[in-house]
Amino acid sequence: MRIRLDIAYDGTHFRGWARQPGLRTVQETLEAAIGRVLGGETRLVVAGRTDAGVHATGQVAHVDLDDAQRARLLAGRSRGTAGEAADPVAALAARLTGVVGAYSDVVVTRSAAAAPGFDARFSAVWRRYEYRIADSVAGYDPLERHRTTSVRARLDAATMDAAARSLIGLHDFAAYCKPREEATTIRTLLEFDWHRDAHGVLVANVKADAFCHSMVRALVGACVAVGEGRLDLEDIVEIRDARERVPEVKVLAARGLTLTEVGYPADDLLDQRAEQTRARRALP
Amino acid sequence: MRIRLDIAYDGTHFRGWARQPGLRTVQETLEAAIGRVLGGETRLVVAGRTDAGVHATGQVAHVDLDDAQRARLLAGRSRGTAGEAADPVAALAARLTGVVGAYSDVVVTRSAAAAPGFDARFSAVWRRYEYRIADSVAGYDPLERHRTTSVRARLDAATMDAAARSLIGLHDFAAYCKPREEATTIRTLLEFDWHRDAHGVLVANVKADAFCHSMVRALVGACVAVGEGRLDLEDIVEIRDARERVPEVKVLAARGLTLTEVGYPADDLLDQRAEQTRARRALP
């Protein structure tokens, strides 16, 4: 029995998503919570393996329950919020929140039976991230400081937006990734744009089929270099096409980055999608 | 020379606005920062003396500088954000932020010369607060946990909104205040309503000429009692008009409360307003 979990976390005090011996991670915290509620051992599979300090409001994972866990799930009543759904699968989210606490830095916001063929990682069609930068004291909101990077230079939002849009498409993003052995750096960047919110904070919207390591933070770093006037608009496409990392492009701090949404195909297309994802990406 | 300061803070780790011996307060933290930048002793006068744990995005204070401080202010250059205004008064906000740190839990977002007759406390025409409640796990956002109260019961937002609106007007709010010797509890509640935001979080908008002690937290507590079905809609007006505190109305937690805005009259009406405020409020 496979369960889909929607998850939100403040990454500040986590060493990222993925289990690491002796370190506090989101995966380890949630697997322990599931163990407390349903017993046994579980292993979460996640859509986006976020780095240390990165946040999520729309993370998605799945977990496969064994028969004993399934029996406990169906027998259990919500010990969480009164008035939550009577469906025991839907009530799991509130039970897990009861274990970690309503004011915890990680919360399961929704639990549901996964559709046949659903895989949180391999079914995902796209991931969306947000990156927030305050570039004036007027935008320094202490209540948002956990998820906002502040910079001293005043940035040119219009130029940064143009720079972002110029990078969109199917490309080799090796210049904007930390390389990993044997892993392709070819990705389809679907959306990339900047705007200022009502408080003047610069917000990047970044959406791709998938991201390689540090890719969002390098892409926003490239735009900041343009916004500060250290790089020209054309430079960042040239850097991309040279496929080599350059020192002008800084990987920005994790604190500004939040995984906000993961896209999946309609239920009847799930199997097909997982096959496509497992095939290696290539440029045409 | 009088300076107006606009201030934002995460109240979680402060014992409120007002100085208290040996405790960390917003007033003490900012007065110390001003001392480090301009020397001397200063005393801030504030629009809303928030309690321990209460936040602000739109707090307003003023400070009167002596001649030595004024000379230091005008001589100083911004050591803060590059590209901030060259005006030394406007640059004070960035200099103070340089002292407390860009990721501090308190920030001065704006500094400006006060108009003649301006008094942060006595010129204020109204104060606006926001109160946030998550009543389902779907609304538990760890990135917003510092400023959101969570409750276990699912609340009826439409009834709470009706309850809130029924309290608006010039009334004696003794039933919804912690009494203080010799202080009137007559206030004009100008706006009070509830809505759910995009994430399903219940948000109260509360605006009054001024608030007595614990008034916002008691008013939202009364609405929650209605939203849970513990009180009827008519009860809360009856409670108000009986002018006696009742145990059914809980004073909700500080963490959900944020001072968002303070209203002032146009500059040429400032003197007149301060006089009106100093006169004792009375029911007609």
Contacts between the chains, C-beta under 8 A, distances in Angstrom:
chain1	res1	chain2	res2	distance
A	8	B	140	7.2
A	8	B	141	5.5
A	8	B	142	5.5
A	8	B	143	7.3
A	9	B	142	5.2
A	10	B	142	4.2
A	10	B	143	5.1
A	10	B	145	7.3
A	55	B	142	7.9
A	55	B	143	5.9
A	57	B	141	6.2
A	57	B	143	6.7
A	80	B	137	6.8
A	80	B	152	7.6
A	81	B	135	7.5
A	81	B	136	6.2
A	81	B	137	6.4
A	81	B	152	4.9
A	81	B	153	7.6
A	81	B	154	7.1
A	82	B	152	5.3
A	82	B	153	5.3
A	82	B	154	7.0
A	83	B	136	7.9
A	83	B	153	6.2
A	83	B	154	3.4
A	84	B	136	6.9
A	84	B	137	7.3
A	84	B	154	7.6
A	93	B	137	4.9
A	93	B	138	7.9
A	94	B	137	5.1
A	97	B	137	4.8
A	97	B	140	6.4
A	102	B	134	7.6
A	102	B	140	6.0
A	102	B	150	4.0
A	103	B	145	5.0
A	103	B	150	6.9
A	104	B	142	6.7
A	104	B	145	7.8
A	105	B	142	4.8
A	105	B	145	7.4
A	106	B	142	6.1
A	107	B	137	6.4
A	107	B	140	4.3
A	107	B	141	7.5
A	107	B	142	5.6
A	108	B	137	6.8
A	109	B	137	5.5
A	109	B	138	5.0
A	109	B	139	7.9
A	109	B	140	6.4
A	109	B	141	8.0
A	110	B	137	7.4
A	110	B	138	6.0
A	134	B	102	7.6
A	135	B	81	7.5
A	136	B	81	6.2
A	136	B	83	7.9
A	136	B	84	6.8
A	137	B	80	6.8
A	137	B	81	6.4
A	137	B	84	7.2
A	137	B	93	4.9
A	137	B	94	5.1
A	137	B	97	4.8
A	137	B	107	6.4
A	137	B	108	6.8
A	137	B	109	5.5
A	137	B	110	7.4
A	138	B	93	7.9
A	138	B	109	5.0
A	138	B	110	6.0
A	139	B	109	7.9
A	140	B	8	7.2
A	140	B	97	6.4
A	140	B	102	6.0
A	140	B	107	4.3
A	140	B	109	6.4
A	141	B	8	5.5
A	141	B	57	6.2
A	141	B	107	7.5
A	141	B	109	8.0
A	142	B	8	5.5
A	142	B	9	5.2
A	142	B	10	4.2
A	142	B	55	7.9
A	142	B	104	6.7
A	142	B	105	4.8
A	142	B	106	6.1
A	142	B	107	5.6
A	143	B	8	7.3
A	143	B	10	5.1
A	143	B	55	5.9
A	143	B	57	6.7
A	143	B	146	6.4
A	143	B	147	5.5
A	143	B	258	7.3
A	145	B	10	7.3
A	145	B	103	4.9
A	145	B	104	7.8
A	145	B	105	7.4
A	146	B	143	6.4
A	147	B	143	5.5
A	150	B	102	4.1
A	150	B	103	6.9
A	152	B	80	7.6
A	152	B	81	4.9
A	152	B	82	5.4
A	153	B	81	7.6
A	153	B	82	5.4
A	153	B	83	6.2
A	154	B	81	7.1
A	154	B	82	7.0
A	154	B	83	3.4
A	154	B	84	7.6
A	258	B	143	7.3
